[in-house]
Amino acid sequence: GPNGAGKTTTLKMLMGLADFDAGTLSVLGQDLPDQARAIRARVGLVPQADNLDPDFTVRENLFMYARFFGLKRAAVADRVEALLAFSELTAKADAKVETLSGGMKRRLTIARALINDPEIVILDEPTTGLDPQVRHLIWARLSELRARGVTLVLTTHYMEEAERLCDQLVVMDHGRILDQGSPKDLIQRHVESDVIELRGTVSEGLFTTLRSMSAHTERQGTAVYVYTHAPAPILEFLGDDTELTVIHRRAGLEDVFLRLTGRGLRE
């Protein structure tokens, strides 16, 4: 969902960190808020902002977090080393957190969330603000967790991230679910198979003609989006118009997101 949709609030409710006004909520068969402590013992959390302890080293951050679960140092020593390797931070194990790059801090935050061997890992926008290389590394590690049978619940603004990692998606806005399903199902349900983007000055006459060829034709600033199951006639009609940039692509989750939540800017 867009900013303000209620994504982070929903995750906080799942962790027992925010109250809900009505209804019931259970995680792993345990009810909230009564069994919130027991639920947190079985769940890992990666918050939106890294909240690592800057006074400790990378390795010490993992040991310190283990203590919150009542785990003794000797009992988790092997797991700490395994998590350092998993997050590719072994070489930085004795470095202070404040010396790490943003990507390293994010990987450490994810490793820390795994210290209690959780059944579910909740991640709030896990790759926001990271460069593409780090993002792809984190996606690879999260995919490994999925393959091991760990359930991932995440919020994201990246449609590629959702498409790569998620079996089921929930699109929400203003605290309400707009639709849910697999990426493939959502695309088939809400948008046509193909999108033709026109960039440049599209006259009202041309826009009207395009709308007659496809009812789902939208203008956004200087761009026009034509959604269609039959792109060939439209592309043939546009021909070699050198005044416009024409992009033909398959529809994706971003088109679903914009169709359901609107194209207006959210701060």
Backbone as JSON, one array per atom type, in Angstrom:
{
  "sequence": "GPNGAGKTTTLKMLMGLADFDAGTLSVLGQDLPDQARAIRARVGLVPQADNLDPDFTVRENLFMYARFFGLKRAAVADRVEALLAFSELTAKADAKVETLSGGMKRRLTIARALINDPEIVILDEPTTGLDPQVRHLIWARLSELRARGVTLVLTTHYMEEAERLCDQLVVMDHGRILDQGSPKDLIQRHVESDVIELRGTVSEGLFTTLRSMSAHTERQGTAVYVYTHAPAPILEFLGDDTELTVIHRRAGLEDVFLRLTGRGLRE",
  "N": [[0.82, -1.2, 0.0], [0.26, 2.4, -0.33], [2.03, 5.22, 1.22], [0.93, 5.71, 4.53], [-1.07, 3.83, 4.44], [-1.45, 1.94, 6.38], [0.26, -0.15, 6.8], [2.61, -0.5, 8.47], [1.4, -0.19, 10.97], [-0.26, -2.44, 10.99], [1.67, -4.5, 11.1], [2.77, -3.93, 13.6], [0.59, -4.54, 15.23], [0.49, -7.3, 14.82], [2.72, -8.06, 16.22], [2.01, -7.48, 18.75], [2.51, -4.92, 19.6], [0.92, -2.78, 19.18], [-2.37, -1.68, 19.83], [-5.56, -3.08, 18.82], [-8.74, -2.03, 17.56], [-11.11, -3.48, 17.26], [-12.51, -6.8, 16.78], [-10.68, -9.95, 16.43], [-7.37, -11.29, 16.85], [-4.86, -13.51, 15.97], [-1.72, -15.2, 16.14], [0.23, -17.76, 14.94], [-1.52, -19.52, 16.13], [-1.91, -18.48, 18.63], [-3.43, -16.11, 20.79], [-3.79, -12.57, 20.53], [-4.25, -9.67, 22.61], [-3.34, -11.2, 24.74], [-1.44, -13.29, 24.68], [0.89, -12.15, 23.78], [3.6, -11.99, 24.55], [4.49, -14.66, 24.38], [4.12, -15.05, 21.68], [5.98, -13.25, 20.56], [8.32, -14.55, 21.2], [8.49, -16.47, 19.3], [8.71, -15.26, 16.92], [10.49, -13.29, 14.51], [11.65, -9.93, 14.12], [12.12, -7.36, 11.82], [12.55, -4.13, 11.9], [11.43, -0.99, 10.37], [13.33, 1.05, 10.59], [16.78, 0.76, 11.28], [17.75, -0.36, 14.45], [20.07, -0.9, 15.86], [22.65, -1.46, 18.36], [24.96, 0.99, 18.7], [27.24, 1.01, 20.24], [28.31, -1.47, 20.46], [30.01, -4.31, 18.95], [29.52, -5.99, 15.77], [29.21, -8.8, 16.2], [28.72, -8.78, 18.98], [26.28, -7.45, 19.1], [24.52, -9.42, 18.21], [24.8, -11.39, 20.21], [23.91, -9.91, 22.44], [21.23, -9.42, 21.76], [20.24, -11.98, 21.81], [20.04, -12.46, 24.51], [17.67, -11.24, 25.27], [15.83, -13.15, 24.75], [16.33, -14.98, 26.62], [18.44, -16.63, 26.03], [21.45, -18.29, 26.5], [24.93, -17.35, 26.21], [26.74, -19.41, 25.46], [24.98, -21.22, 24.37], [24.11, -20.1, 22.01], [26.33, -19.57, 20.52], [27.33, -20.97, 18.25], [25.22, -20.48, 16.51], [25.33, -17.71, 16.22], [27.73, -17.41, 14.77], [26.98, -18.76, 12.46], [24.94, -17.09, 11.54], [26.35, -14.77, 11.03], [27.86, -15.63, 8.85], [25.76, -16.23, 7.1], [24.72, -13.7, 6.58], [26.84, -12.57, 5.37], [28.77, -11.21, 6.92], [30.93, -12.0, 8.37], [33.59, -11.13, 8.14], [33.36, -8.65, 9.23], [32.78, -9.01, 11.86], [33.95, -8.16, 14.28], [33.85, -5.45, 14.13], [32.76, -2.15, 15.02], [29.34, -1.18, 15.09], [28.77, 1.39, 14.21], [30.59, 1.84, 12.22], [29.76, 0.55, 9.99], [28.37, 0.19, 6.67], [25.22, 1.33, 5.23], [23.92, -0.84, 3.99], [25.19, -3.05, 5.2], [24.4, -2.71, 7.86], [21.69, -3.19, 7.56], [21.66, -5.87, 6.81], [22.7, -6.97, 9.14], [20.65, -6.36, 10.92], [18.65, -8.02, 9.93], [19.89, -10.51, 10.37], [19.98, -10.46, 13.15], [17.26, -10.65, 13.74], [16.87, -13.3, 13.38], [17.97, -14.7, 15.43], [16.61, -16.1, 17.43], [15.69, -18.32, 16.14], [13.21, -18.11, 14.55], [9.75, -18.89, 13.68], [8.23, -17.31, 12.09], [9.13, -14.45, 10.23], [8.93, -11.04, 10.43], [9.05, -8.29, 8.37], [9.58, -4.92, 7.87], [9.48, -3.02, 5.21], [12.11, -3.99, 4.12], [14.25, -3.43, 2.31], [14.33, -0.76, 1.65], [15.86, 2.19, 0.5], [18.31, 1.05, -0.06], [21.14, 0.17, -2.15], [21.01, -1.33, -5.48], [22.64, -3.71, -5.6], [22.93, -4.58, -2.92], [20.26, -4.89, -2.29], [19.53, -7.05, -3.95], [21.15, -9.04, -2.84], [20.0, -9.29, -0.28], [17.45, -10.13, -1.04], [18.12, -12.65, -2.04], [18.95, -13.96, 0.3], [16.6, -13.89, 1.82], [15.01, -15.47, 0.22], [16.27, -17.9, 0.62], [15.54, -18.37, 3.27], [12.78, -18.72, 2.95], [12.83, -21.1, 1.48], [13.61, -22.82, 3.45], [11.37, -23.08, 4.92], [10.56, -21.03, 6.55], [8.2, -18.58, 7.39], [7.6, -15.54, 5.77], [6.59, -12.28, 6.41], [6.05, -9.32, 4.96], [6.32, -5.78, 4.34], [6.37, -3.61, 1.53], [7.54, -1.23, -0.92], [8.51, -1.84, -3.29], [7.71, -3.27, -6.25], [8.93, -5.29, -7.69], [10.23, -6.64, -5.66], [8.05, -7.65, -4.2], [6.99, -9.35, -6.14], [9.04, -11.2, -6.47], [9.37, -12.39, -3.92], [6.94, -13.02, -2.69], [4.26, -15.25, -2.09], [1.62, -14.72, -1.63], [-0.2, -11.69, -1.81], [-1.27, -8.7, -0.2], [-3.07, -5.91, -0.94], [-3.43, -2.75, 0.34], [-5.13, 0.18, 1.63], [-5.7, 3.17, 3.41], [-6.13, 1.73, 5.77], [-7.66, -0.46, 5.03], [-8.25, -3.57, 3.34], [-7.82, -3.81, -0.07], [-7.6, -5.72, -2.08], [-6.56, -9.16, -2.44], [-4.25, -11.84, -3.15], [-2.38, -14.11, -5.28], [0.56, -12.85, -7.01], [0.26, -13.29, -9.82], [-2.52, -13.79, -10.04], [-3.6, -11.33, -9.18], [-2.68, -9.57, -11.14], [-3.96, -10.59, -13.43], [-6.58, -10.15, -12.68], [-6.98, -7.4, -12.46], [-5.74, -5.79, -14.43], [-5.17, -5.35, -17.97], [-3.39, -7.5, -20.28], [-1.24, -6.25, -21.58], [0.71, -3.21, -21.72], [0.9, -0.04, -23.18], [2.99, 2.6, -23.23], [3.03, 6.05, -23.74], [5.12, 8.72, -24.22], [5.6, 12.15, -24.16], [4.16, 14.85, -26.07], [0.88, 14.33, -26.18], [-1.81, 14.8, -28.11], [-5.21, 16.0, -27.62], [-6.9, 14.95, -29.52], [-5.55, 12.62, -30.39], [-5.49, 11.26, -27.96], [-8.22, 10.82, -27.53], [-8.76, 9.11, -29.68], [-7.17, 6.91, -28.97], [-8.48, 6.14, -26.66], [-10.81, 5.22, -27.76], [-9.91, 2.91, -28.83], [-9.06, 1.47, -26.68], [-10.63, 1.18, -23.67], [-9.45, 1.48, -21.22], [-7.53, 3.75, -20.97], [-5.25, 6.05, -19.82], [-4.29, 9.31, -18.73], [-1.37, 10.71, -17.42], [0.18, 13.35, -16.32], [2.59, 14.17, -18.66], [2.54, 11.73, -19.78], [0.91, 8.92, -21.3], [-1.02, 6.07, -20.67], [-1.89, 3.05, -22.07], [-3.9, 0.38, -21.63], [-4.29, -2.93, -22.66], [-5.55, -5.95, -24.24], [-4.96, -6.47, -26.77], [-2.46, -5.43, -28.29], [-1.3, -5.1, -30.84], [-2.87, -3.77, -33.01], [-2.96, -1.14, -32.0], [-0.27, -0.41, -31.76], [0.4, -0.55, -34.44], [-1.21, 1.48, -35.43], [-0.03, 3.7, -34.19], [2.42, 3.66, -35.42], [5.38, 5.0, -36.82], [5.73, 7.33, -35.28], [7.74, 9.87, -34.63], [7.7, 11.88, -32.78], [6.85, 10.99, -30.39], [7.69, 8.95, -27.59], [7.39, 5.57, -27.51], [6.59, 2.87, -25.53], [6.31, -0.52, -25.18], [5.12, -3.01, -23.07], [4.73, -5.87, -20.85], [2.01, -6.09, -18.58], [2.28, -5.47, -15.04], [2.79, -5.88, -11.45], [3.03, -3.28, -10.51], [1.27, -1.84, -12.09], [-1.14, -2.91, -11.2], [-1.08, -2.02, -8.55], [-1.2, 0.79, -8.89], [-3.65, 0.98, -10.19], [-5.41, 0.17, -8.18], [-4.89, 1.84, -5.97], [-4.59, 4.39, -6.93], [-2.99, 7.13, -8.72], [-2.14, 9.38, -7.46], [0.19, 11.47, -5.69], [1.63, 10.45, -2.62], [2.59, 11.58, 0.53]],
  "CA": [[0.0, 0.0, 0.0], [1.0, 3.66, -0.33], [2.31, 5.78, 2.54], [-0.27, 5.96, 5.31], [-2.09, 2.8, 4.2], [-1.64, 1.14, 7.59], [1.12, -1.33, 6.74], [3.42, -0.63, 9.69], [0.47, -0.39, 12.09], [-0.67, -3.84, 10.95], [2.77, -5.32, 11.6], [2.86, -3.71, 15.05], [-0.48, -5.32, 15.86], [0.88, -8.71, 14.78], [3.75, -8.27, 17.24], [1.5, -7.08, 20.06], [3.08, -3.62, 19.95], [-0.12, -1.77, 18.97], [-3.71, -2.2, 20.12], [-6.54, -3.04, 17.74], [-10.0, -1.48, 18.07], [-12.22, -4.44, 17.22], [-12.18, -8.08, 16.18], [-9.71, -10.8, 17.11], [-6.12, -11.45, 16.13], [-4.03, -14.59, 16.49], [-0.5, -15.49, 15.39], [0.7, -19.11, 15.26], [-2.5, -20.16, 16.99], [-1.95, -17.82, 19.94], [-4.25, -14.91, 20.7], [-3.33, -11.25, 20.97], [-2.93, -9.34, 23.18], [-3.05, -11.99, 25.95], [-0.25, -14.14, 24.53], [1.86, -11.38, 22.98], [4.98, -12.35, 24.93], [4.77, -15.98, 23.82], [4.21, -14.88, 20.22], [7.25, -12.59, 20.22], [9.39, -15.53, 21.35], [8.48, -17.35, 18.12], [8.69, -14.4, 15.73], [11.59, -12.35, 14.33], [11.19, -8.63, 13.65], [13.05, -6.42, 11.17], [11.81, -2.86, 11.83], [11.7, -0.13, 9.22], [14.59, 1.74, 10.86], [17.72, -0.07, 12.03], [17.89, 0.08, 15.84], [21.22, -1.63, 16.41], [23.38, -0.75, 19.41], [26.2, 1.46, 18.07], [28.39, 0.86, 21.14], [28.79, -2.84, 20.42], [30.43, -4.83, 17.65], [28.52, -6.77, 15.03], [28.99, -10.06, 16.92], [28.14, -8.49, 20.3], [24.86, -7.12, 18.9], [23.78, -10.67, 18.12], [24.78, -12.0, 21.55], [23.07, -9.1, 23.32], [19.83, -9.62, 21.4], [19.88, -13.34, 22.25], [19.72, -12.41, 25.94], [16.26, -10.86, 25.43], [15.05, -14.39, 24.65], [16.8, -15.9, 27.66], [19.39, -17.57, 25.44], [22.8, -18.13, 27.03], [25.97, -17.12, 25.21], [27.27, -20.69, 24.97], [23.94, -21.92, 23.62], [23.9, -19.48, 20.69], [27.62, -19.22, 19.91], [27.39, -21.51, 16.88], [24.21, -19.81, 15.7], [25.85, -16.38, 15.91], [28.69, -17.53, 13.67], [26.23, -19.14, 11.25], [24.21, -15.91, 11.07], [27.35, -13.87, 10.44], [28.15, -16.15, 7.52], [24.54, -16.1, 6.31], [24.56, -12.29, 6.19], [28.12, -12.16, 4.79], [29.35, -10.21, 7.82], [31.99, -12.62, 9.18], [34.79, -10.28, 8.11], [33.07, -7.44, 10.01], [32.23, -9.46, 13.14], [34.5, -7.41, 15.41], [33.76, -4.02, 13.84], [31.66, -1.44, 15.67], [28.2, -0.97, 14.21], [28.8, 2.74, 13.63], [31.51, 1.87, 11.07], [29.17, -0.22, 8.9], [27.57, 0.87, 5.65], [23.78, 1.12, 5.41], [23.57, -2.2, 3.59], [25.68, -3.97, 6.23], [23.52, -2.57, 9.02], [20.42, -3.84, 7.27], [21.9, -7.32, 6.87], [22.85, -7.32, 10.55], [19.31, -6.3, 11.52], [17.96, -9.25, 9.53], [20.52, -11.61, 11.1], [19.54, -10.35, 14.55], [15.88, -11.12, 13.82], [16.86, -14.76, 13.25], [18.73, -15.28, 16.54], [15.75, -17.01, 18.2], [15.21, -19.36, 15.21], [11.76, -17.86, 14.51], [8.89, -19.55, 12.69], [7.78, -16.21, 11.22], [9.94, -13.23, 10.27], [8.17, -9.87, 9.99], [10.0, -7.3, 7.85], [8.92, -3.68, 7.47], [10.26, -2.38, 4.13], [13.47, -4.43, 4.42], [15.32, -2.98, 1.41], [14.16, 0.65, 1.29], [17.04, 3.03, 0.61], [19.54, 0.32, -0.33], [21.49, 0.13, -3.56], [20.52, -2.56, -6.11], [23.43, -4.9, -5.28], [22.56, -5.01, -1.57], [18.86, -5.34, -2.36], [19.5, -8.39, -4.54], [21.73, -9.96, -1.85], [18.99, -9.53, 0.75], [16.4, -10.97, -1.66], [18.63, -14.03, -2.11], [18.95, -14.53, 1.65], [15.21, -14.1, 2.22], [14.54, -16.62, -0.55], [16.8, -19.07, 1.32], [14.69, -18.6, 4.44], [11.53, -19.3, 2.44], [13.08, -22.49, 1.1], [13.74, -23.6, 4.7], [10.06, -23.19, 5.55], [10.26, -19.87, 7.39], [7.19, -17.69, 6.82], [7.98, -14.13, 5.72], [5.52, -11.29, 6.28], [6.79, -8.08, 4.73], [5.74, -4.64, 3.61], [7.33, -3.13, 0.54], [7.13, -0.32, -1.99], [9.12, -2.35, -4.52], [6.87, -4.29, -6.85], [9.79, -6.43, -8.03], [10.44, -7.37, -4.41], [6.82, -8.4, -3.92], [6.83, -10.41, -7.14], [10.07, -12.21, -6.25], [9.37, -13.04, -2.61], [5.63, -13.26, -2.07], [3.26, -16.18, -2.65], [0.34, -14.03, -1.5], [-0.08, -10.25, -1.6], [-2.43, -7.94, 0.25], [-2.98, -4.49, -1.3], [-4.28, -2.04, 1.29], [-5.09, 1.64, 1.64], [-6.55, 3.75, 4.45], [-6.45, 0.73, 6.78], [-8.57, -1.49, 4.53], [-7.75, -4.43, 2.28], [-8.46, -3.58, -1.37], [-7.68, -7.04, -2.71], [-5.45, -10.03, -2.09], [-4.1, -13.0, -4.01], [-1.03, -14.29, -5.8], [0.89, -11.81, -7.99], [-0.34, -13.62, -11.12], [-3.97, -13.6, -9.96], [-3.91, -9.9, -9.08], [-2.45, -8.97, -12.46], [-5.03, -11.04, -14.33], [-7.88, -9.66, -12.23], [-7.14, -5.95, -12.44], [-5.21, -5.07, -15.59], [-5.04, -6.09, -19.2], [-2.11, -8.21, -20.38], [-0.18, -5.41, -22.13], [0.65, -1.76, -21.49], [1.63, 0.8, -24.12], [3.24, 3.91, -22.64], [3.39, 7.1, -24.69], [5.73, 9.85, -23.52], [5.7, 13.29, -25.06], [2.92, 15.62, -26.18], [-0.22, 13.56, -26.77], [-2.92, 15.73, -28.33], [-6.53, 15.52, -27.18], [-7.43, 14.13, -30.6], [-4.91, 11.31, -30.32], [-5.93, 10.63, -26.72], [-9.6, 10.34, -27.76], [-8.68, 7.94, -30.57], [-6.63, 5.79, -28.19], [-9.55, 5.69, -25.75], [-11.77, 4.44, -28.55], [-9.29, 1.61, -29.1], [-8.99, 0.78, -25.39], [-11.33, 1.98, -22.65], [-8.53, 1.74, -20.12], [-6.46, 4.65, -21.4], [-5.13, 7.05, -18.77], [-3.27, 10.34, -18.89], [-0.7, 11.09, -16.19], [1.16, 14.35, -16.71], [2.88, 14.12, -20.1], [2.52, 10.33, -20.21], [-0.38, 8.26, -21.49], [-0.92, 4.62, -20.51], [-2.96, 2.32, -22.75], [-3.95, -1.02, -21.19], [-5.01, -3.65, -23.71], [-5.24, -7.35, -24.52], [-4.65, -6.54, -28.21], [-1.58, -4.29, -28.54], [-0.83, -4.97, -32.23], [-3.52, -2.69, -33.78], [-2.61, 0.18, -31.46], [1.11, -0.16, -32.16], [0.37, -0.3, -35.89], [-1.8, 2.82, -35.61], [0.96, 4.7, -33.78], [3.43, 3.64, -36.47], [6.73, 5.51, -36.54], [5.6, 8.72, -34.81], [9.01, 10.2, -33.98], [7.52, 12.89, -31.76], [6.48, 10.32, -29.15], [8.4, 7.74, -27.17], [6.4, 4.51, -27.32], [7.13, 1.71, -24.82], [5.36, -1.63, -25.08], [5.58, -3.97, -22.06], [3.71, -6.67, -20.19], [1.5, -5.49, -17.34], [2.88, -6.04, -13.84], [2.19, -5.53, -10.17], [2.97, -1.82, -10.36], [0.02, -1.41, -12.73], [-2.21, -3.29, -10.27], [-0.96, -1.12, -7.41], [-1.7, 2.11, -9.28], [-5.08, 0.85, -10.5], [-6.18, 0.01, -6.95], [-4.65, 2.9, -4.99], [-4.55, 5.7, -7.58], [-1.67, 7.64, -9.11], [-1.83, 10.6, -6.73], [1.38, 11.41, -4.85], [1.42, 10.34, -1.18], [3.77, 11.98, 1.31]],
  "C": [[0.85, 1.25, 0.0], [1.3, 4.12, 1.1], [1.0, 6.08, 3.25], [-1.37, 4.93, 5.14], [-2.41, 1.99, 5.45], [-0.76, -0.09, 7.65], [1.89, -1.54, 8.04], [2.54, -0.86, 10.9], [0.02, -1.84, 12.15], [0.42, -4.74, 11.5], [2.94, -5.15, 13.11], [1.78, -4.48, 15.79], [-0.13, -6.8, 15.89], [1.92, -9.05, 15.84], [3.26, -7.93, 18.64], [2.04, -5.76, 20.53], [2.11, -2.48, 19.71], [-1.47, -2.43, 19.21], [-4.57, -2.18, 18.86], [-7.9, -2.72, 18.34], [-11.12, -2.5, 18.16], [-11.73, -5.74, 16.61], [-11.19, -8.87, 17.01], [-8.48, -10.96, 16.23], [-5.31, -12.56, 16.78], [-2.85, -14.81, 15.56], [0.0, -16.85, 15.86], [-0.22, -19.79, 16.27], [-2.62, -19.56, 18.37], [-2.61, -16.46, 19.8], [-3.53, -13.67, 21.22], [-4.5, -10.51, 21.59], [-2.49, -10.26, 24.31], [-1.75, -12.78, 25.85], [0.84, -13.47, 23.7], [3.3, -11.79, 23.29], [5.39, -13.69, 24.32], [4.92, -15.91, 22.3], [5.55, -14.28, 19.83], [8.43, -13.55, 20.34], [9.53, -16.42, 20.11], [8.57, -16.58, 16.8], [9.95, -13.54, 15.7], [11.07, -11.06, 13.73], [12.33, -7.83, 13.05], [12.31, -5.11, 11.01], [12.23, -2.02, 10.63], [13.03, 0.61, 9.37], [15.51, 0.82, 11.66], [17.88, 0.49, 13.44], [18.96, -0.74, 16.54], [21.9, -0.8, 17.49], [24.73, -0.32, 18.87], [27.44, 1.26, 18.93], [28.99, -0.53, 21.11], [29.24, -3.23, 19.01], [29.28, -5.59, 17.0], [28.19, -8.05, 15.79], [28.3, -9.81, 18.26], [26.67, -8.12, 20.18], [24.02, -8.38, 18.85], [23.69, -11.35, 19.49], [23.86, -11.23, 22.5], [21.59, -9.33, 23.03], [19.35, -11.0, 21.85], [19.46, -13.34, 23.72], [18.27, -12.02, 26.18], [15.34, -12.08, 25.35], [15.48, -15.42, 25.69], [17.8, -16.92, 27.15], [20.8, -17.27, 25.95], [23.82, -18.03, 25.9], [26.48, -18.44, 24.61], [26.26, -21.39, 24.07], [23.78, -21.37, 22.21], [25.2, -19.16, 19.96], [27.71, -19.72, 18.46], [26.39, -20.8, 15.97], [24.67, -18.4, 15.31], [26.82, -16.45, 14.73], [28.0, -17.89, 12.36], [25.49, -17.94, 10.67], [25.16, -14.88, 10.47], [27.69, -14.32, 9.02], [26.96, -15.97, 6.58], [24.37, -14.68, 5.76], [25.83, -11.71, 5.58], [28.76, -11.02, 5.59], [30.47, -10.79, 8.68], [33.23, -11.73, 9.25], [34.61, -9.01, 8.94], [32.61, -7.78, 11.43], [32.71, -8.63, 14.32], [34.51, -5.89, 15.17], [32.59, -3.4, 14.6], [30.57, -1.14, 14.64], [28.28, 0.39, 13.5], [29.73, 2.83, 12.42], [30.92, 1.16, 9.85], [28.45, 0.67, 7.89], [26.09, 0.59, 5.93], [23.35, -0.29, 5.07], [24.01, -3.23, 4.62], [24.8, -3.91, 7.47], [22.2, -3.29, 8.79], [20.57, -5.35, 7.34], [22.07, -7.78, 8.3], [21.49, -7.32, 11.25], [18.51, -7.55, 11.17], [18.55, -10.45, 10.26], [20.06, -11.63, 12.55], [18.13, -10.89, 14.73], [15.78, -12.64, 13.77], [17.5, -15.46, 14.45], [17.92, -16.28, 17.34], [15.15, -18.12, 17.35], [13.7, -19.26, 15.03], [11.04, -18.67, 13.44], [8.37, -18.55, 11.66], [8.78, -15.07, 11.35], [9.11, -12.11, 9.66], [9.17, -8.78, 9.6], [9.24, -6.08, 7.34], [9.83, -2.93, 6.49], [11.75, -2.72, 4.26], [14.57, -3.88, 3.53], [15.18, -1.52, 0.98], [15.47, 1.42, 1.5], [18.35, 2.33, 0.33], [19.85, 0.3, -1.82], [21.11, -1.23, -4.15], [21.3, -3.81, -5.74], [23.05, -5.46, -3.91], [21.14, -5.55, -1.56], [18.79, -6.77, -2.89], [20.11, -9.42, -3.59], [20.71, -10.3, -0.77], [17.86, -10.39, 0.2], [16.85, -12.43, -1.71], [18.58, -14.69, -0.74], [17.52, -14.79, 2.12], [14.61, -15.29, 1.46], [15.05, -17.92, 0.07], [15.94, -19.4, 2.54], [13.36, -19.22, 4.03], [11.71, -20.78, 2.12], [13.22, -23.4, 2.32], [12.4, -23.75, 5.42], [9.72, -22.08, 6.51], [9.23, -18.99, 6.68], [7.68, -16.25, 6.88], [6.72, -13.29, 5.56], [6.21, -9.94, 6.12], [5.92, -7.01, 4.08], [6.81, -4.14, 2.64], [6.69, -2.12, -0.39], [7.65, -0.82, -3.34], [8.29, -3.49, -5.09], [7.7, -5.51, -7.27], [10.05, -7.29, -6.8], [9.23, -8.23, -4.07], [6.67, -9.58, -4.87], [7.83, -11.54, -6.92], [9.82, -13.04, -4.99], [8.02, -13.56, -2.15], [4.78, -14.28, -2.83], [1.89, -15.52, -2.66], [0.59, -12.56, -1.19], [-1.39, -9.7, -1.07], [-2.19, -6.49, -0.14], [-3.95, -3.74, -0.39], [-4.12, -0.54, 1.15], [-6.08, 2.12, 2.69], [-7.02, 2.68, 5.45], [-7.37, -0.38, 6.32], [-7.91, -2.29, 3.4], [-8.54, -4.15, 1.0], [-8.6, -4.87, -2.15], [-6.48, -7.86, -2.24], [-5.43, -11.24, -3.01], [-2.65, -13.15, -4.43], [-0.72, -13.16, -6.78], [0.22, -12.05, -9.34], [-1.84, -13.36, -11.11], [-4.35, -12.13, -9.93], [-3.74, -9.21, -10.43], [-3.58, -9.33, -13.41], [-6.37, -10.41, -13.98], [-8.06, -8.16, -12.49], [-6.63, -5.19, -13.66], [-5.17, -5.98, -16.81], [-3.61, -6.64, -19.32], [-0.95, -7.31, -20.8], [-0.42, -3.94, -21.79], [1.47, -1.08, -22.58], [1.75, 2.18, -23.49], [3.65, 4.88, -23.75], [3.92, 8.28, -23.89], [6.03, 10.95, -24.53], [4.38, 14.04, -25.07], [1.87, 14.81, -26.92], [-1.42, 14.49, -26.89], [-4.23, 15.13, -27.84], [-7.15, 14.62, -28.24], [-6.87, 12.71, -30.57], [-5.37, 10.55, -29.08], [-7.34, 10.05, -26.89], [-9.6, 9.1, -28.65], [-8.18, 6.71, -29.81], [-7.69, 5.24, -27.23], [-10.61, 4.89, -26.49], [-11.23, 3.05, -28.86], [-9.13, 0.78, -27.83], [-9.61, 1.68, -24.34], [-10.42, 2.33, -21.49], [-7.31, 2.5, -20.62], [-6.42, 5.82, -20.43], [-4.03, 8.05, -19.1], [-2.7, 10.68, -17.51], [0.42, 12.04, -16.53], [1.35, 14.34, -18.22], [2.88, 12.69, -20.63], [1.09, 9.83, -20.37], [-0.15, 6.75, -21.42], [-2.14, 3.97, -21.15], [-2.87, 0.85, -22.32], [-4.81, -1.8, -22.17], [-4.62, -5.12, -23.74], [-4.83, -7.53, -25.98], [-3.75, -5.36, -28.59], [-1.25, -4.05, -30.01], [-1.52, -3.86, -33.02], [-3.14, -1.3, -33.3], [-1.19, 0.54, -31.87], [1.2, 0.15, -33.65], [-0.18, 1.09, -36.18], [-0.78, 3.91, -35.27], [2.1, 4.78, -34.79], [4.77, 4.15, -36.01], [6.69, 6.98, -36.12], [6.85, 9.09, -34.01], [8.87, 11.25, -32.89], [7.17, 12.28, -30.4], [7.43, 9.16, -28.87], [7.36, 6.69, -26.82], [7.09, 3.3, -26.68], [6.03, 0.67, -24.69], [5.91, -2.65, -24.08], [4.41, -4.79, -21.54], [3.27, -5.95, -18.92], [2.11, -6.21, -16.14], [2.18, -5.56, -12.59], [2.09, -4.03, -9.96], [1.69, -1.27, -10.98], [-1.18, -1.74, -11.85], [-2.25, -2.32, -9.11], [-1.57, 0.25, -7.73], [-3.19, 2.07, -9.6], [-5.91, 0.84, -9.21], [-6.06, 1.21, -6.01], [-4.63, 4.3, -5.59], [-3.12, 6.16, -7.83], [-1.28, 8.9, -8.35], [-0.64, 10.42, -5.81], [1.0, 11.36, -3.38], [2.71, 10.73, -0.47], [3.84, 11.17, 2.59]]
}
